[in-house]
Amino acid sequence: MVLNLDTPGKEQLDPWGKTRRGFTATTTLNRRDYGLAWSGTLKSGDAVVADAISITLEIELIKN
């Protein structure tokens, strides 16, 4: 799995004098690669769940 890291945000000082920086990382997994093969269909014929799963991580780091 590869995480795509967006351009990090600028360092910011919080009200307590700590330095913070935020990041966003994204990836997409195929659920069938992990043995999750169940599938169903709605009355409309559409799939209940997709094979592609999007994951987004919102990360904030604090420098001590």
Secondary structure, DSSP 8 states (H G I E B T S, - for coil): ---EE------EE-TTS-EEEEEEEEEEEEGGGGT-----B-TTS-BSS-SEEEEEEEEEEEE-
